[in-house]
Amino acid sequence: MSVPYHRLPRVDARWRWWRPLVALAFLAGWYLVSQIVLTIAYLVPIGATQGAAGLSGFQEDLTSGALDPTDPLILSLTLVSLVVLLPGVLLAVKIARVGPAGTLSSTRFRVRWRWTLWCLLPTLVIAVPMFLLQTWGMFTFDGGFGWDHDAIGQSTVPPGMLTLTIVMVLLLVPFQGAAEEYVFRGFIVQTIASWIPVRVVGVVLAVAVSTVVFAAGHIANGYNVWGILDVGSFGLVAAVIVLRTGGMEATVLQHAFNNIMIFVVQAPGWSKVDLDSSNSTPESFVVSFATSLAFWGMIELFARWRKLDRRFPGQEAPRFRGTPPVWAGGRQWTRPGGTGWSLAPARVTGTAGTASSEDPSTDAGADSAPAGDSASARDSAPAGDSASGVARRP
């Protein structure tokens, strides 16, 4: 028996339906406070050096919706405001006790770095044709290979600022992509799928909600209909890849490389090139969707070839009523190769906590521990623990 990625929170005995709501509230508060801190950190220096006019222009650029990749100040604030979601969602899951640390990462409860390296190959295979498509018509071979300035014009960004922008993109975009993946394809998918007992319904609804929310989040950036469909198709395929591979590694790489290419190509600010990437077309939507499907296909082939561990090799936690007993804690239930609750003590009397304290089976259920559990955990289990037994197994 094994547990898929979208049901990983149910491996932890402390999981309750309300814990994801606590995590969501913490994440919302974290995001709000971080945006206030970032805004102050940017506005104070601008006001001190450029005065009221600089502050007014900066606020107009922020509220315009469209992201200007040629302005390192606006670009850095936009990226950092998203990067802060990554530590925020990881802390939210930990503080709310939605599951063990690393629940969002993969079925191994951590980043599978070896698998990540393998995912680089299909990512680069897709990145090369995508880069050629995005730069089609921007190069010339007349007099040697170089930029076709007759078609794209001249760069409007000074070399020093261009270098700073590219370095900033390379450093921040991977974390920005990871933050969005962990929130939309990780937290949202696992939360909804863990709430619904019918697994097929749960996973379909989870993917649908995460895709719609992800696409809707880009409306404020001024995307047209085809742009929203483009973003939505990307999110849909990414969610499927996460479920099929049991982790975030492949989609984080895909997301990061996609955004890096967009920002780097637009960073020079070519005078004859429209920098507004929000105005998509039906053709670009078809190409983007096709490349996402091709990436999924290559990831599937690599996962089968490498015999990827797509599911957690254990069981979901028994359902306790009240506080889980002492023996229910610890990594012995969630570590790879662990028992996965298959050796958890069972109650023959039925629902946990319903037996009277005079029933000897109550104490027996509380003091008995699974094979491999530490003696200290067994001895520290209180005799009168009201949740010492197992209600039922999922």
NUTILO-119601 format. One record per residue (C-alpha): x, y, z. Coordinates in steps of 0.2 Angstrom, whole numbers. Example, Ala and Ser with C-alpha at 12.3 -4.5 7.8 and 13.67 -1.06 7.14 Angstrom:
BEGIN
{X = 62&Y = -22&Z = 39}
{X = 68&Y = -5&Z = 36}
***
This chain:
BEGIN
{X = 0&Y = 0&Z = 0}
{X = 6&Y = 17&Z = -4}
{X = 1&Y = 36&Z = -3}
{X = 1&Y = 48&Z = -18}
{X = 8&Y = 65&Z = -17}
{X = -9&Y = 74&Z = -16}
{X = -13&Y = 64&Z = 0}
{X = 4&Y = 66&Z = 9}
{X = -3&Y = 77&Z = 23}
{X = -14&Y = 62&Z = 29}
{X = 2&Y = 52&Z = 33}
{X = 4&Y = 63&Z = 48}
{X = -7&Y = 58&Z = 63}
{X = -9&Y = 76&Z = 68}
{X = -18&Y = 81&Z = 52}
{X = -35&Y = 89&Z = 55}
{X = -46&Y = 97&Z = 42}
{X = -44&Y = 114&Z = 50}
{X = -25&Y = 114&Z = 50}
{X = -23&Y = 119&Z = 31}
{X = -35&Y = 134&Z = 35}
{X = -23&Y = 139&Z = 49}
{X = -8&Y = 138&Z = 37}
{X = -18&Y = 148&Z = 24}
{X = -21&Y = 162&Z = 37}
{X = -3&Y = 162&Z = 42}
{X = 3&Y = 163&Z = 24}
{X = -9&Y = 177&Z = 21}
{X = -3&Y = 187&Z = 36}
{X = 15&Y = 183&Z = 31}
{X = 13&Y = 189&Z = 13}
{X = 4&Y = 205&Z = 19}
{X = 17&Y = 210&Z = 32}
{X = 31&Y = 206&Z = 19}
{X = 24&Y = 217&Z = 6}
{X = 23&Y = 231&Z = 19}
{X = 41&Y = 229&Z = 24}
{X = 47&Y = 228&Z = 6}
{X = 37&Y = 243&Z = 1}
{X = 44&Y = 253&Z = 15}
{X = 62&Y = 246&Z = 11}
{X = 60&Y = 253&Z = -7}
{X = 50&Y = 269&Z = -4}
{X = 61&Y = 276&Z = 9}
{X = 77&Y = 276&Z = -1}
{X = 68&Y = 282&Z = -17}
{X = 60&Y = 296&Z = -7}
{X = 76&Y = 301&Z = 1}
{X = 86&Y = 302&Z = -16}
{X = 72&Y = 307&Z = -29}
{X = 59&Y = 316&Z = -18}
{X = 40&Y = 316&Z = -21}
{X = 42&Y = 315&Z = -40}
{X = 52&Y = 299&Z = -39}
{X = 39&Y = 292&Z = -27}
{X = 25&Y = 296&Z = -38}
{X = 33&Y = 289&Z = -53}
{X = 38&Y = 273&Z = -44}
{X = 20&Y = 271&Z = -38}
{X = 13&Y = 273&Z = -55}
{X = 25&Y = 260&Z = -62}
{X = 19&Y = 248&Z = -49}
{X = 1&Y = 251&Z = -52}
{X = 2&Y = 250&Z = -71}
{X = 0&Y = 231&Z = -70}
{X = 12&Y = 227&Z = -84}
{X = 29&Y = 222&Z = -78}
{X = 44&Y = 231&Z = -86}
{X = 59&Y = 219&Z = -88}
{X = 70&Y = 234&Z = -92}
{X = 68&Y = 242&Z = -75}
{X = 79&Y = 233&Z = -62}
{X = 70&Y = 242&Z = -48}
{X = 53&Y = 237&Z = -52}
{X = 58&Y = 220&Z = -58}
{X = 67&Y = 216&Z = -42}
{X = 53&Y = 222&Z = -31}
{X = 41&Y = 211&Z = -41}
{X = 52&Y = 196&Z = -40}
{X = 56&Y = 197&Z = -21}
{X = 38&Y = 200&Z = -17}
{X = 34&Y = 183&Z = -24}
{X = 50&Y = 175&Z = -18}
{X = 45&Y = 178&Z = 0}
{X = 30&Y = 166&Z = -3}
{X = 42&Y = 151&Z = -3}
{X = 48&Y = 152&Z = 15}
{X = 31&Y = 158&Z = 20}
{X = 22&Y = 142&Z = 14}
{X = 35&Y = 131&Z = 21}
{X = 34&Y = 139&Z = 38}
{X = 15&Y = 139&Z = 37}
{X = 14&Y = 120&Z = 34}
{X = 26&Y = 118&Z = 48}
{X = 18&Y = 129&Z = 61}
{X = 0&Y = 123&Z = 57}
{X = 7&Y = 105&Z = 58}
{X = -1&Y = 101&Z = 41}
{X = 12&Y = 88&Z = 39}
{X = 31&Y = 84&Z = 41}
{X = 44&Y = 96&Z = 35}
{X = 46&Y = 93&Z = 16}
{X = 28&Y = 88&Z = 14}
{X = 26&Y = 100&Z = -1}
{X = 43&Y = 94&Z = -9}
{X = 40&Y = 76&Z = -14}
{X = 34&Y = 59&Z = -8}
{X = 51&Y = 58&Z = 0}
{X = 47&Y = 73&Z = 11}
{X = 62&Y = 82&Z = 3}
{X = 69&Y = 88&Z = -13}
{X = 75&Y = 73&Z = -23}
{X = 91&Y = 81&Z = -30}
{X = 97&Y = 66&Z = -41}
{X = 80&Y = 67&Z = -49}
{X = 81&Y = 86&Z = -51}
{X = 98&Y = 83&Z = -61}
{X = 89&Y = 71&Z = -72}
{X = 75&Y = 84&Z = -75}
{X = 88&Y = 96&Z = -81}
{X = 89&Y = 87&Z = -98}
{X = 71&Y = 88&Z = -104}
{X = 71&Y = 106&Z = -97}
{X = 85&Y = 111&Z = -108}
{X = 78&Y = 101&Z = -123}
{X = 62&Y = 112&Z = -122}
{X = 72&Y = 128&Z = -117}
{X = 82&Y = 128&Z = -133}
{X = 67&Y = 128&Z = -146}
{X = 57&Y = 139&Z = -135}
{X = 72&Y = 152&Z = -135}
{X = 73&Y = 151&Z = -154}
{X = 55&Y = 154&Z = -156}
{X = 55&Y = 169&Z = -144}
{X = 70&Y = 176&Z = -153}
{X = 64&Y = 172&Z = -171}
{X = 68&Y = 186&Z = -183}
{X = 80&Y = 195&Z = -170}
{X = 96&Y = 188&Z = -177}
{X = 105&Y = 190&Z = -193}
{X = 119&Y = 181&Z = -202}
{X = 124&Y = 195&Z = -214}
{X = 142&Y = 199&Z = -210}
{X = 142&Y = 186&Z = -196}
{X = 130&Y = 180&Z = -183}
{X = 122&Y = 195&Z = -172}
{X = 107&Y = 205&Z = -168}
{X = 97&Y = 211&Z = -182}
{X = 95&Y = 229&Z = -177}
{X = 85&Y = 234&Z = -192}
{X = 71&Y = 223&Z = -186}
{X = 73&Y = 225&Z = -167}
{X = 81&Y = 242&Z = -165}
{X = 94&Y = 247&Z = -153}
{X = 95&Y = 243&Z = -134}
{X = 88&Y = 256&Z = -123}
{X = 96&Y = 250&Z = -107}
{X = 114&Y = 255&Z = -102}
{X = 126&Y = 240&Z = -102}
{X = 129&Y = 241&Z = -83}
{X = 110&Y = 241&Z = -79}
{X = 108&Y = 227&Z = -92}
{X = 121&Y = 216&Z = -83}
{X = 113&Y = 220&Z = -66}
{X = 96&Y = 215&Z = -73}
{X = 102&Y = 198&Z = -80}
{X = 112&Y = 194&Z = -64}
{X = 96&Y = 198&Z = -54}
{X = 85&Y = 187&Z = -65}
{X = 97&Y = 172&Z = -64}
{X = 97&Y = 174&Z = -45}
{X = 79&Y = 177&Z = -41}
{X = 69&Y = 169&Z = -54}
{X = 72&Y = 151&Z = -49}
{X = 66&Y = 155&Z = -31}
{X = 51&Y = 165&Z = -38}
{X = 46&Y = 150&Z = -49}
{X = 48&Y = 138&Z = -34}
{X = 37&Y = 149&Z = -23}
{X = 23&Y = 149&Z = -36}
{X = 25&Y = 130&Z = -38}
{X = 25&Y = 126&Z = -20}
{X = 9&Y = 137&Z = -17}
{X = -1&Y = 133&Z = -32}
{X = 4&Y = 115&Z = -36}
{X = 9&Y = 110&Z = -19}
{X = -1&Y = 118&Z = -5}
{X = -17&Y = 121&Z = -14}
{X = -17&Y = 103&Z = -22}
{X = -13&Y = 94&Z = -6}
{X = -25&Y = 104&Z = 4}
{X = -40&Y = 101&Z = -7}
{X = -36&Y = 83&Z = -11}
{X = -34&Y = 79&Z = 8}
{X = -51&Y = 86&Z = 12}
{X = -60&Y = 75&Z = 0}
{X = -61&Y = 56&Z = 4}
{X = -65&Y = 51&Z = -14}
{X = -48&Y = 52&Z = -21}
{X = -53&Y = 53&Z = -39}
{X = -65&Y = 68&Z = -36}
{X = -52&Y = 76&Z = -24}
{X = -37&Y = 76&Z = -36}
{X = -48&Y = 82&Z = -51}
{X = -55&Y = 96&Z = -40}
{X = -38&Y = 100&Z = -33}
{X = -30&Y = 102&Z = -50}
{X = -45&Y = 112&Z = -57}
{X = -45&Y = 124&Z = -42}
{X = -26&Y = 127&Z = -43}
{X = -26&Y = 130&Z = -61}
{X = -40&Y = 143&Z = -61}
{X = -32&Y = 152&Z = -46}
{X = -15&Y = 152&Z = -54}
{X = -22&Y = 159&Z = -70}
{X = -33&Y = 172&Z = -61}
{X = -18&Y = 178&Z = -52}
{X = -11&Y = 184&Z = -68}
{X = -26&Y = 195&Z = -73}
{X = -19&Y = 209&Z = -63}
{X = -4&Y = 209&Z = -75}
{X = -15&Y = 214&Z = -89}
{X = -15&Y = 197&Z = -99}
{X = -28&Y = 196&Z = -113}
{X = -39&Y = 180&Z = -115}
{X = -25&Y = 171&Z = -124}
{X = -13&Y = 175&Z = -111}
{X = -24&Y = 169&Z = -97}
{X = -27&Y = 153&Z = -107}
{X = -8&Y = 151&Z = -110}
{X = -5&Y = 153&Z = -91}
{X = -19&Y = 141&Z = -87}
{X = -13&Y = 128&Z = -99}
{X = 5&Y = 129&Z = -91}
{X = -3&Y = 127&Z = -74}
{X = -13&Y = 113&Z = -79}
{X = 1&Y = 103&Z = -86}
{X = 12&Y = 107&Z = -72}
{X = -1&Y = 101&Z = -59}
{X = -2&Y = 84&Z = -69}
{X = 17&Y = 83&Z = -69}
{X = 18&Y = 85&Z = -50}
{X = 5&Y = 72&Z = -47}
{X = 13&Y = 60&Z = -60}
{X = 31&Y = 62&Z = -53}
{X = 26&Y = 64&Z = -34}
{X = 36&Y = 80&Z = -32}
{X = 40&Y = 98&Z = -37}
{X = 57&Y = 96&Z = -45}
{X = 52&Y = 95&Z = -63}
{X = 39&Y = 109&Z = -63}
{X = 51&Y = 121&Z = -53}
{X = 64&Y = 119&Z = -66}
{X = 52&Y = 122&Z = -81}
{X = 44&Y = 137&Z = -73}
{X = 61&Y = 145&Z = -69}
{X = 69&Y = 142&Z = -86}
{X = 53&Y = 149&Z = -94}
{X = 53&Y = 165&Z = -84}
{X = 72&Y = 167&Z = -86}
{X = 71&Y = 166&Z = -105}
{X = 57&Y = 179&Z = -106}
{X = 66&Y = 191&Z = -94}
{X = 83&Y = 189&Z = -102}
{X = 76&Y = 192&Z = -120}
{X = 67&Y = 207&Z = -115}
{X = 80&Y = 215&Z = -103}
{X = 89&Y = 225&Z = -117}
{X = 73&Y = 234&Z = -121}
{X = 74&Y = 234&Z = -140}
{X = 67&Y = 250&Z = -147}
{X = 57&Y = 241&Z = -160}
{X = 51&Y = 226&Z = -150}
{X = 35&Y = 225&Z = -140}
{X = 40&Y = 221&Z = -122}
{X = 22&Y = 218&Z = -116}
{X = 22&Y = 199&Z = -115}
{X = 4&Y = 199&Z = -108}
{X = -4&Y = 201&Z = -126}
{X = -3&Y = 183&Z = -132}
{X = -10&Y = 176&Z = -148}
{X = -19&Y = 160&Z = -152}
{X = -3&Y = 154&Z = -161}
{X = 8&Y = 157&Z = -146}
{X = -5&Y = 148&Z = -135}
{X = -4&Y = 133&Z = -146}
{X = 15&Y = 133&Z = -146}
{X = 16&Y = 135&Z = -127}
{X = 3&Y = 121&Z = -124}
{X = 12&Y = 109&Z = -136}
{X = 29&Y = 112&Z = -128}
{X = 21&Y = 109&Z = -110}
{X = 14&Y = 93&Z = -116}
{X = 31&Y = 88&Z = -124}
{X = 40&Y = 92&Z = -108}
{X = 27&Y = 81&Z = -99}
{X = 30&Y = 67&Z = -111}
{X = 49&Y = 68&Z = -108}
{X = 47&Y = 68&Z = -90}
{X = 36&Y = 53&Z = -90}
{X = 49&Y = 44&Z = -100}
{X = 63&Y = 48&Z = -88}
{X = 53&Y = 44&Z = -73}
{X = 50&Y = 26&Z = -80}
{X = 68&Y = 24&Z = -85}
{X = 74&Y = 30&Z = -68}
{X = 61&Y = 20&Z = -59}
{X = 56&Y = 35&Z = -50}
{X = 48&Y = 33&Z = -32}
{X = 32&Y = 42&Z = -37}
{X = 22&Y = 37&Z = -21}
{X = 26&Y = 36&Z = -2}
{X = 29&Y = 18&Z = 2}
{X = 18&Y = 17&Z = 17}
{X = 0&Y = 21&Z = 23}
{X = -10&Y = 35&Z = 28}
{X = -11&Y = 38&Z = 47}
{X = -25&Y = 30&Z = 57}
{X = -38&Y = 43&Z = 62}
{X = -37&Y = 47&Z = 80}
{X = -51&Y = 56&Z = 91}
{X = -43&Y = 69&Z = 102}
{X = -24&Y = 71&Z = 104}
{X = -14&Y = 58&Z = 95}
{X = -5&Y = 47&Z = 108}
{X = 14&Y = 48&Z = 111}
{X = 19&Y = 33&Z = 101}
{X = 11&Y = 42&Z = 85}
{X = 24&Y = 55&Z = 85}
{X = 41&Y = 54&Z = 77}
{X = 49&Y = 51&Z = 60}
{X = 47&Y = 32&Z = 60}
{X = 30&Y = 34&Z = 51}
{X = 36&Y = 46&Z = 37}
{X = 54&Y = 42&Z = 33}
{X = 57&Y = 33&Z = 17}
{X = 57&Y = 14&Z = 20}
{X = 48&Y = 16&Z = 37}
{X = 33&Y = 6&Z = 43}
{X = 20&Y = 19&Z = 36}
{X = 8&Y = 15&Z = 50}
{X = 7&Y = -4&Z = 44}
{X = 12&Y = -9&Z = 62}
{X = 2&Y = 4&Z = 72}
{X = -7&Y = -3&Z = 87}
{X = -25&Y = -7&Z = 84}
{X = -40&Y = -6&Z = 95}
{X = -53&Y = -20&Z = 95}
{X = -65&Y = -10&Z = 105}
{X = -69&Y = 2&Z = 90}
{X = -68&Y = 21&Z = 91}
{X = -53&Y = 29&Z = 100}
{X = -57&Y = 36&Z = 117}
{X = -74&Y = 28&Z = 119}
{X = -68&Y = 14&Z = 130}
{X = -69&Y = 17&Z = 149}
{X = -53&Y = 19&Z = 159}
{X = -58&Y = 3&Z = 168}
{X = -56&Y = -7&Z = 151}
{X = -39&Y = -15&Z = 151}
{X = -38&Y = -14&Z = 132}
{X = -37&Y = 5&Z = 134}
{X = -21&Y = 4&Z = 143}
{X = -15&Y = -10&Z = 132}
{X = -18&Y = 1&Z = 117}
{X = -9&Y = 15&Z = 124}
{X = 6&Y = 6&Z = 130}
{X = 9&Y = -5&Z = 115}
{X = 21&Y = 2&Z = 102}
{X = 25&Y = -4&Z = 84}
{X = 40&Y = -13&Z = 80}
{X = 55&Y = -2&Z = 79}
{X = 48&Y = 11&Z = 90}
{X = 59&Y = 18&Z = 104}
{X = 57&Y = 11&Z = 121}
{X = 56&Y = 29&Z = 128}
{X = 41&Y = 33&Z = 117}
{X = 32&Y = 17&Z = 124}
{X = 36&Y = 21&Z = 142}
{X = 31&Y = 39&Z = 141}
{X = 14&Y = 35&Z = 134}
{X = 1&Y = 40&Z = 148}
{X = -10&Y = 26&Z = 154}
{X = -26&Y = 37&Z = 153}
{X = -23&Y = 44&Z = 136}
{X = -40&Y = 47&Z = 128}
{X = -33&Y = 45&Z = 111}
{X = -23&Y = 30&Z = 114}
{X = -31&Y = 19&Z = 101}
{X = -35&Y = 19&Z = 82}
{X = -52&Y = 25&Z = 77}
{X = -51&Y = 16&Z = 60}
{X = -39&Y = 15&Z = 46}
{X = -42&Y = 25&Z = 30}
***
